[in-house]
């Protein structure tokens, strides 16, 4: 029986490619660096902001400290919350249905808690979740699974009672590290065709087929 569902944020709950690309490109431009393309930027989707920028600098063969760029990127996202994407199609309706089925819902993301809760409130998604956990509470960023192992234990759940919903290889590694029966549902896109998962979602609402009402249980 699935009792809890954990969600990634960007690319899973929120269609945020454009604002993230804008923030990264603007941060690079302000630093006097060559502007990465959207494709180059999104190649590292799913990593923490610092790891994301570090990977991107290596990809572009640029010798530059990633920390100020990461801070600049976060500052741009925080100041432009109204531009930080939109809920993926069917998000609110699906989350509402899962809540009615008695499931406990959580967000676990590498996104900063400086803007994560406020962004979810703006998108009218925040109230669906029991807790919203960002980078500052992850101990170490995804794909390291330490945070998810500790969270599942704190909630007095078994991994086999949990489902993680994501969209990147980072999410797949994050779930794999937990083991013991936890499952991954992958929201498909053009960048994750080779990522392995237990369930594949062509659209967000397909999640209701993964956790049908008869398989969900309230605590």
N, C-alpha and C positions, 0 to 999 in steps of 0.2 A: 504494500500500500504506500503510495506517495503521500507524504504529509507536508513537505516543504518544497518550494521552488525558488531557486536563486537565479537572479538575472544579471547579466552584464548590462552595461548602459549603451554606450555608443555602438551603433550598428545593429543593436538587438532591440532595445526599447525605443531608441531615438535615432532617427535618420539625421546624422550630424556630420556627414562627410564634408559638405561645403564649408560650414563654419570652422571645422578643424583645419582644413587645408588653408583657409583664409588666415587663421591665427598663426599657423606655422610659416606661411609665406611672408606675412607681415613681420614676424619676429626675425626672420632671416634678413629681410630687406632693411629693417631698422639697424641691424648689426653690420650692414655693409657686405653681406654675404650673397652669393648667387641664390636666386629664388628656386627652390625645388619645384618640380612639377607635381600635379595632383597625384599622379600614379606613383611617383617616388615617395611622396608623403604617406600615402595610404598603405604602402607596402608593409609598414610596421604598425599598423592598426592593432590595438589590443594591449600593447606594452604600456608601462607607466610613462608619464610624460618625459622624465629624464632619460629613461632607456630608449624611448621612441626617438628623441632628438639625437642621442648618442649614436644610435644605429643609422639614422639619416645622415649625420655628418660623415660617418665611415663610408656609407654608400656613395656620397658625393666626394669622398677623398679630401675632406676639409679638416684642417688641424685647428680646432676651435673648442673652447670650453663649452660643454653642453648645458651647464647649469644656468647661466644668464639667459640663454635662449629658451630653456624650459620655463623659467620664471616669467619671461616676456610672453610666451605662448599662453600660460595660465592667466596672466593679467589681462590679455586681450579677450580670452574666453569669459572671464569673470565680468569684465566691463561691458561685454556684448551679449548678455544672457538672452536678450530678446531675439538674437540671431542664432542661438544655439540649437538649430535644427527643429524638428517637429516629431511627435510620436509616430512610430511606424504604423502603417495602416492596420486597424483592428486592435490596437494596443489596449485602449480603455475598455472596450467591450469584452475582450478576452480576459483581462485582469479582473474585471468585475465578475465574470462567470467563475473564474478560479476561486475568488474570495467566497462566493456563494456556495461553492463545493467544500468549503471548510479548509482550504489549503492556506498554509502560512507562506507569505511572499516576502522576499528580501531582494535588495539590490546589493551586489558585491562588485565593485568596479575599481579600476586603477585611476579613475577620475578623482580630482581633488575635492575634498569636502568643503573647500572654499566656495565652490559654486554648485556642487552636485545637488544638495537639498533644494536650494533656491531654484535651480533649473527645473527640477522635477515638479516643484510647486507651480511654476509658470506654465508648465505643460499639462497641469492638472493630473499628474500621475502619482504624486507623493503619498497621498492618503491610502493608496492600495497596499502599501508596504509596512510590515511590522518594524523593519529597520532598514536604513540606507547607509551602507558602509563604503567609505571611500578610501583613498590611498593612505591617509594618515592613520587609519586603524587596521591596516592590512599586515602589520609587522614587517613583512617583506612583500614586494609587489607580485602580482600574477606574472608569470605562470607558476611561481613557487606556491605550493598547495598548503603551506602551514596555516594560513589564516582560515581557510575553509575547513580544515580538519578541526581546528580549535572551535570554530563557530558551530559546527555540527555537534560537537561534544557539549558545548555550553547550552545548546538548545535541547539537550538530552534526546537527540535523534540518532538513528543509525544511518550510515551512508546509503544503504539500500532504500531508505525512506525518502531520499532526496533526489531532486532533478535540477541540473544546472542548464540554463538556456544562454547560449552565446553565439558568436559568429566568426571566431578566429581560431587559428592554430594555438594561440596563447590560451584561449578558453579550453581547448581540448587537452592541452598539457596540464592545465590547472585541475581539471576533473580527474584525469588519469592518475595524478599523484595522490589522490585521496583513496582510490580503489574501493574494495569491499562493497561493490554493488551500486555505487552512485552512477547515475546516467547523465549523458549529455544530449541535449536537443540543439541542433545546429540550424540557425536561420540562414538559408542558402543565399549566396550572392556570387558575383562574378569572380571574387577573389578567394573563395574558400572551397572550390570544387574538389580539391584533393584532401580536405580535412576529414578525418574519420570521426563518426559520432554514432550513438545508439539510435538516434532518431533524426530525421531531416525534415525541416519545415520549409515548404515552398512559400508559405505566408505565415504571419504571426499567429493567426487564428487556428492554424493546424495544431497548435499546442493543446487545444481542447480534445483532439483525437489521441494525443499521447497520454493525457491524463483524463480519461473519460470519467464521468460522474461516479460510476460504480467502483472506480479504482482509487478515488480520493477519500480521505477521511479527516475529520476534524480531531484536534487534540481534546 
